[in-house]
């Protein structure tokens, strides 16, 4: 996990004036809000050079080449203290394994009963989200004697009602800009 201003896997974590968390390698200010661009200057230059050389042809369809915005609304915070740890995954193999193979990880202090996180310039595809609210800031999901989480947690599609969610239950298709709601348990 990382905090604001640090870089991780070519993403930089930034917070706008509304407390919305945005991830990027390139930041630009538009209408008073921070928006994020995933392409770095280097990759833009390479892409431009390939296009000029006529080598930018690809068998990918337009949908596969397009970039989308994903907004997460996490609701149900009973306490305005602690930190939410969230991971965005794009494959079942690494989902919920905490092995550093997620698309992005977010660590955000709680400041109300709803948290809004926006990812920009994501490729079309299948994604899933897992998160927990570390209310006591000990950097782990506390559990009771039976191993059941004693701190709030959640998954995309509100999966995981009877134990940890599986990728196929928590996953969703991102084919256009999308907002999803995750209700804490």
VEXDREN-2710 file (C-alpha; in Angstrom, 1 decimal):
% VEXDREN-2710
k/r/px/py/pz
1/UNK/0.0/0.0/0.0
2/UNK/1.1/3.6/-0.4
3/UNK/0.2/7.1/0.6
4/UNK/-0.6/10.2/-1.4
5/UNK/2.3/11.4/-3.6
6/UNK/4.1/8.1/-3.8
7/UNK/4.3/6.1/-7.0
8/UNK/3.4/2.4/-7.5
9/UNK/3.3/0.4/-10.7
10/UNK/3.4/3.6/-12.9
11/UNK/0.4/5.0/-11.0
12/UNK/0.5/8.1/-8.7
13/UNK/-2.1/8.5/-6.0
14/UNK/-3.6/12.0/-5.9
15/UNK/-6.5/13.5/-3.9
16/UNK/-8.6/16.3/-5.3
17/UNK/-10.4/19.0/-3.2
18/UNK/-13.5/16.8/-2.8
19/UNK/-11.4/14.1/-1.2
20/UNK/-11.8/11.9/-4.3
21/UNK/-8.8/9.6/-4.9
22/UNK/-7.4/9.5/-8.5
23/UNK/-4.6/7.4/-9.8
24/UNK/-2.3/8.4/-12.7
25/UNK/1.2/9.0/-14.0
26/UNK/0.2/12.4/-15.5
27/UNK/-1.9/15.0/-13.7
28/UNK/-3.7/17.9/-15.3
29/UNK/-6.0/20.4/-13.8
30/UNK/-9.4/21.0/-15.5
31/UNK/-12.3/22.9/-14.0
32/UNK/-10.7/22.9/-10.6
33/UNK/-10.5/19.1/-10.4
34/UNK/-7.6/16.8/-10.9
35/UNK/-8.0/14.4/-13.8
36/UNK/-5.7/11.6/-14.5
37/UNK/-4.0/10.3/-17.7
38/UNK/-2.4/6.9/-17.6
39/UNK/-0.1/7.4/-20.6
40/UNK/3.3/8.8/-19.8
41/UNK/5.0/11.3/-22.1
42/UNK/7.4/8.5/-23.2
43/UNK/4.5/6.2/-24.3
44/UNK/2.8/9.1/-26.1
45/UNK/6.0/9.9/-28.0
46/UNK/6.5/6.3/-29.0
47/UNK/2.8/6.0/-30.1
48/UNK/3.1/9.2/-32.2
49/UNK/6.3/7.9/-33.8
50/UNK/4.7/4.6/-34.7
51/UNK/1.7/6.3/-36.2
52/UNK/3.9/8.5/-38.3
53/UNK/5.8/5.5/-39.5
54/UNK/2.5/3.7/-40.4
55/UNK/3.3/0.9/-37.9
56/UNK/0.4/1.6/-35.5
57/UNK/-1.9/-0.9/-37.1
58/UNK/-3.3/-3.4/-34.6
59/UNK/-5.6/-6.4/-34.8
60/UNK/-7.4/-5.0/-31.6
61/UNK/-10.9/-3.9/-32.0
62/UNK/-11.9/-0.3/-31.2
63/UNK/-13.5/-1.5/-27.9
64/UNK/-10.3/-3.2/-26.8
65/UNK/-8.3/0.0/-27.5
66/UNK/-10.6/2.4/-25.7
67/UNK/-10.0/3.7/-22.3
68/UNK/-12.6/4.1/-19.6
69/UNK/-13.3/5.7/-16.3
70/UNK/-14.4/3.6/-13.3
71/UNK/-15.9/5.4/-10.2
72/UNK/-16.4/3.5/-7.0
73/UNK/-18.9/4.7/-4.4
74/UNK/-18.2/2.9/-1.1
75/UNK/-21.1/3.3/1.3
76/UNK/-21.9/2.4/4.9
77/UNK/-19.1/3.8/6.9
78/UNK/-20.3/3.8/10.5
79/UNK/-17.2/5.6/11.8
80/UNK/-15.4/8.6/10.2
81/UNK/-12.0/7.3/11.4
82/UNK/-9.5/4.7/10.2
83/UNK/-8.3/3.9/6.7
84/UNK/-9.8/2.0/3.7
85/UNK/-7.5/-0.4/1.9
86/UNK/-8.8/-1.2/-1.6
87/UNK/-7.4/-3.3/-4.5
88/UNK/-8.6/-3.4/-8.1
89/UNK/-7.9/-6.7/-9.9
90/UNK/-8.2/-7.7/-13.6
91/UNK/-7.7/-11.5/-13.2
92/UNK/-9.0/-14.4/-11.0
93/UNK/-5.5/-15.8/-10.3
94/UNK/-4.5/-12.9/-8.1
95/UNK/-7.9/-11.8/-6.7
96/UNK/-7.8/-11.4/-2.9
97/UNK/-4.3/-12.8/-2.6
98/UNK/-2.5/-9.6/-1.5
99/UNK/0.4/-10.6/-3.7
100/UNK/1.0/-7.2/-5.3
101/UNK/-0.4/-8.3/-8.6
102/UNK/-3.4/-6.0/-8.6
103/UNK/-4.0/-3.3/-11.2
104/UNK/-4.0/-0.7/-8.4
105/UNK/-4.0/-0.4/-4.6
106/UNK/-5.5/2.5/-2.8
107/UNK/-5.1/3.5/0.9
108/UNK/-7.4/6.3/2.0
109/UNK/-8.3/7.8/5.3
110/UNK/-12.1/7.9/6.0
111/UNK/-13.8/11.3/6.1
112/UNK/-17.5/10.6/6.1
113/UNK/-20.0/7.9/5.5
114/UNK/-19.2/7.5/1.7
115/UNK/-15.9/7.3/-0.1
116/UNK/-15.5/8.0/-3.8
117/UNK/-12.6/6.7/-5.8
118/UNK/-12.1/7.2/-9.5
119/UNK/-9.8/5.4/-11.9
120/UNK/-9.2/7.0/-15.3
121/UNK/-7.9/5.5/-18.5
122/UNK/-8.5/1.8/-17.7
123/UNK/-8.6/-0.6/-20.6
124/UNK/-11.8/-2.3/-21.4
125/UNK/-12.0/-5.7/-19.6
126/UNK/-13.1/-7.6/-16.6
127/UNK/-12.4/-6.2/-13.1
128/UNK/-13.2/-6.9/-9.5
129/UNK/-12.7/-4.9/-6.3
130/UNK/-12.0/-5.9/-2.7
131/UNK/-11.6/-3.6/0.2
132/UNK/-11.7/-3.3/4.0
133/UNK/-12.1/-0.5/6.5
134/UNK/-9.3/-0.6/9.0
135/UNK/-11.2/1.3/11.7
136/UNK/-8.4/1.0/14.3
137/UNK/-5.5/1.7/11.9
138/UNK/-3.5/-1.4/12.7
139/UNK/-3.1/-2.1/9.0
140/UNK/-4.9/-5.4/9.0
141/UNK/-8.5/-6.7/8.8
142/UNK/-9.3/-7.7/12.3
143/UNK/-11.2/-11.0/12.8
144/UNK/-13.1/-12.6/15.7
145/UNK/-12.2/-16.0/17.3
146/UNK/-14.0/-17.8/14.5
147/UNK/-12.0/-16.0/11.8
148/UNK/-15.0/-13.8/10.7
149/UNK/-14.0/-10.2/10.0
150/UNK/-14.8/-7.8/12.8
151/UNK/-14.1/-4.7/10.7
152/UNK/-16.2/-3.6/7.7
153/UNK/-15.2/-5.1/4.3
154/UNK/-16.7/-5.2/0.8
155/UNK/-16.5/-6.5/-2.8
156/UNK/-17.7/-5.3/-6.1
157/UNK/-21.2/-6.6/-6.9
158/UNK/-21.6/-6.8/-3.1
159/UNK/-20.3/-10.4/-3.5
160/UNK/-19.0/-12.3/-0.5
161/UNK/-22.1/-12.6/1.7
162/UNK/-21.0/-16.0/3.0
163/UNK/-17.2/-15.7/3.1
164/UNK/-14.5/-14.3/0.8
165/UNK/-15.8/-13.4/-2.7
166/UNK/-14.6/-15.3/-5.7
167/UNK/-13.5/-13.3/-8.8
168/UNK/-16.4/-14.6/-10.9
169/UNK/-18.9/-13.3/-8.4
170/UNK/-17.3/-10.0/-7.8
171/UNK/-16.2/-9.2/-11.4
172/UNK/-17.8/-6.8/-13.8
173/UNK/-17.2/-5.8/-17.4
174/UNK/-15.8/-2.4/-18.0
175/UNK/-16.8/-1.5/-21.6
176/UNK/-17.8/2.1/-21.0
177/UNK/-17.4/4.7/-18.2
178/UNK/-19.1/3.1/-15.2
179/UNK/-20.0/3.9/-11.6
180/UNK/-20.5/1.0/-9.1
181/UNK/-21.6/1.1/-5.5
182/UNK/-20.0/-1.1/-2.9
183/UNK/-21.9/-1.5/0.4
184/UNK/-19.7/-2.3/3.4
185/UNK/-20.7/-5.4/5.5
END
